Amino acid sequence: MTVPTLTLNNGVQIPQFGYGTWQVPPETAQDRVAEALELGYRHIDTAQMYGNEAGVGAAIAASGLPRDEVFVTTKLNNNRHDPAVVASSLDESLEKLQLDRVDLFLIHWPLPTTDIDFVDTWRAMEEVYSAGKARAIGVSNFQPSHLRRVVQEATVVPAVNQVEIHPYFTQDELRAVDSELGIATEAWSPLAQGQVFDDPALQAIASSTGRSVSQVVLRWHLQRGDIVFPKASSVERLKQNFDLFDFELSDADMSAVSALDAGRRIGPDPDTMAWIPEG
C-alpha cells in the first residue's frame, strides 16, 4: 500500500497515515512499533508524556530502515514549558529515541491558565528548530485564539496542529483556521476511543462498502485531509487500519459521517485544562 503524503508549510513531507503510541505501555512499545514498521507503517507518533520513547527508538533502530524513511513525532511534556528547559528536554527525547533529530516536535498542550506563556515556550521551540534538532515544529490542542497569538507574536508558523477529531467532534471551525494559517491538521482519537464501533449509521456505511467501521472512519479522515495515526491493540487491527488506500467513500457517505458531529469532546478542553498527569 502507498500511503499518501502531505507537504507541510516548510516543505517537509509527512505521511498522512501512521501509528499512534498513546497508551502503549513502555514494556510493549518496542514490539508494537516493530510490528507496525514490518507492515509498512512509516509514521510513528509518540510523546514525552507517553513514557514509551525508548521503546519506539529501539524498534526503529532494530528495523534497519533508513532514517529518512521513518517519520517520527514527539511532544513536549507539560512540565517542560519553561523556555530554559525546552532544548534539554528534546535532547533527552532524542537520546531515548536513538535519533539525532525528530521529524516533528510539538507543544503537547497550550496550558493557557498556567504561569508560563505558551508563546514564550514556542519561541524556545523555534530555537531547537533553527538548531536542526527537529525538521518541523508544531502544536497540539491549540485553539484558534492560541494559534493566532503564536502566528502574530512569534516568527515560525506551526507546521501542524494535532487536535481531537472524530465523527462526533469534527472541529470544522478549527480546521478552517488551521487551513487559513497554513497549518496542517492532525487528528488524535480519530475513532473516538472506540465509540464509533457501535454506531448504526457507521455500521450501515461499513456494510454497504464491505469495509469495517474503523476503515470507514479512517477513510473519512483521509479524504477530508486529516493526518491520522490510530493505535491498535493487535497485529490484525494494525493490518486492517492500514488497508485504506484502495477504496474511497462517496460524497453521500462522507456527508453521512460528518452529519454525526455533536460537538462532543472525549478529552479535556484546551481552554481550561491546566495539567494532565504524566504517564
N, C-alpha and C positions, 0 to 999 in steps of 0.2 A: 504494500500500500504506500502511496506517495502522500505524505502529509503536506497540505498547503502551508506556505509561509506568508507572513505579512512583513512589510517594511516599516520599522519604527522611524520616528521623526529625525533620528540622527543617521539613518541609512542602514542600521543593523537589521539583519533578517531574523525573525523569530518564528519557529514552528507554531502554527495555530492550535495544535493539539499536543498534549503531553501527559505526564504522570504527576499527580499531586501527592505529597507525602504527609499532609496534615493527618494527625492521629495514627501515623505509622510508628509503632514503638521503636526506640533506638536499637533494641536487640534483634529486630526483624527487618530493619530498613535495608541492610545490605542485600538480603535475599530478595526482597520485593523489588528494589530498584534493578537488581541484576536480571530478574525475570522480565521487567519492562523493557530493558535495553535489548535483551535477547529477542523479544517480539518485534522490535523495530522502533520503539519509542526513542525520541532523541531530544526531548524537552523534559527536564526534571525540575519541579518546583519544591523548594524546601524553605526553612526559616530558622533563625536562631531560636525562636520560641518553641519550635517543634522538638528540639533536643536530639535530632537524628542526622545532623550534617555529617558526622563521622561515618555513619553507615552509607549515606549517599556517596560520599567521596570514595569509600572503599570499593563500592560497586563499580563506579566509573573507572577507577584505576585498574580493577581486575578485568574489566570488559575488553581492554586492549584497543578500544575505539580511539581514533584520532581526536585530540582535544576539540578541534573546531567542528566536530560532528555532533557534539552534545551541548545543548543549550541549558545552562544552569542558572537558576534564580535562587537567591536567598534574601532574607529580610531582616532589617534592623529591629532588635528587641525593644520593648517598651522601656526598659530600664537603661537604655543606651542612647537616649535622646540628647544628652549633654554633648554639644558640638566638640568638646575636647576629647571625647572617647569614641567618636564615630569611626575614625580611621583604625584605631587599635581593635575595635570590635570587628570590623571587616577582616583585619589581619588574622584574628582568632578563627573566624569562619573559614578563611582560605586555608589555614593550617589543617582544620578538621576535614575540609573538602579535598585536600591534597591538590590544590589548584593555585596558580599564580594570579588568577583573575576570575571573576564571575562574569557571566554574560549580562545579568541584570541584578541590581541591588535596589531594594525597595525600603522606604519607611513603612513599617507594618501598620501602624495606626497613627492618626494625627494627634490624638490626646489633647484636644483644644482646651480642656479645663485644667490642665496641669501648668506648672510654673514655667516650663521650657517651651518657648515658641517654636512651632514646627518649621517656621521659615528659617530660623537660625539653624535648626537641625538640617534642613535642606541645603543650606549654604555649605555645611560640612560635607554633605553628600556630594556636592559639586566638586569639592577638593579631591575626594577619592576618585571621582570620575576623571578629573584632569590628570591625576597621577597614573591612570591606566589600570587601576585595580578592578574596575567594572566597565564593561563595554557600553553599558547603558544604565541609567538610574531612573527610578520612578517612585511611585507612591502606592499605597494600598489603603482602601477605606476612606479616601478623601472625598468630601462633599464638594459641590460646585463652589461654595464660598472659599473653601480651603484651597482649591485649585487656582482660583483667580488671584488669591493673595500670593501664592508661590510664583505664578507667572508674572505678576506685576512687580513684585519686590525682589525677586532673585534673578539669576542670569540664565540658567538652563531650564528649558521647559521639560517637565517629566515625560519620559518616553511612554510610560504605562500607568494606568490606574487600575489596581486589582480590587474588585469590589464584589459584594454578594449579588449574584444574579441567578435567577431561575424562573420557571414559568409563573410562579406566584409573586414574583418581585422582579419585574422586567427592567426596572431602572431606566426607562426611556429618556427621561429628562437628563439624568446624569450622563448617560451615553451620548446624548446630543452635545452636552457641554464638553465632554472629552473630545468628540469629533471636531467641534469648533476650535478647540485649543491645539489640535494636532496630537492628541494623546490617545494611544491605543487602549482599549478596554479589555481587561481580563476578568473572567467570571469565576469566583470561588463558590463552593457549594452549588455547582451547576445542576445537580439532581435534587436540590432541596433536602439534602441529607436523607434521601430515600423516600421522601414524602410523595414523589411523583409516581411511584410504582403502582399504587392502588387507585390512581385517578381514572375514572371511567372514560373521560374524553381522550386521555392519552392512550389508554388501552385500546380504544376504538381505532385510533390512528395506527397504532402498532399492528393491530390485526389486519387493517386494510393494506398496509405496506409490507407485511411479512417480516417486520423487524421487532425488536424488543422495545419496551418503553424507554429504557435508558438510551438506546440508539436513536430513537425519535427525538428525545430531548437534546441530546448532544448534537445531533444534526441540526436542530433548530438553532442552537447557539452558533454553530459554524456558519450557517447561511446568513445569520444576521450580523456576522463579523466579530463575534466574541472570540477571544483566545481562551481555551478551556484546558483543564488538566485534572480530570476526576481521579480520585483514588479508587483502588479496587482491593478487595479482600481475598481474591483468588486469581490464579492464572486464567481460569475460564472467563472471569469478568474482565480481566485485562485484555484478553483476546476479543471479547465481544465489544468492549468500548472502542477498540482500535479499528473495528470493522465498520467504518463510517463513510468511506470515500468512493463507494461505487453506487451510491443512490442519492437522490435528492427528494426533499419534501416539496409538495405542490404549494402554490400560493395559498390555497384554501387551508391546507394543513398548517402552514406557517401561521396563518391568521388565527386558526383554532387554538394553537398552543399559546400564542400571545394573548388571546382573549381570557386566559386563565389568571391573568395578572390581578392580584387582590391587594397590592401594596403591602404585602405581609413579609416582614423580616423574620429570619430564623436567628440570625446573630445579633450582636449588640448594635446600638445606634451610634454611629461615629461622632455625632454632635455632642453626646453626653457621656460616652464611655471614657473613663479615666484610666482604667487599668485592666489587663487580662492576665490571670496567673500564668506563670511560666510553666512549661512542660509540654 
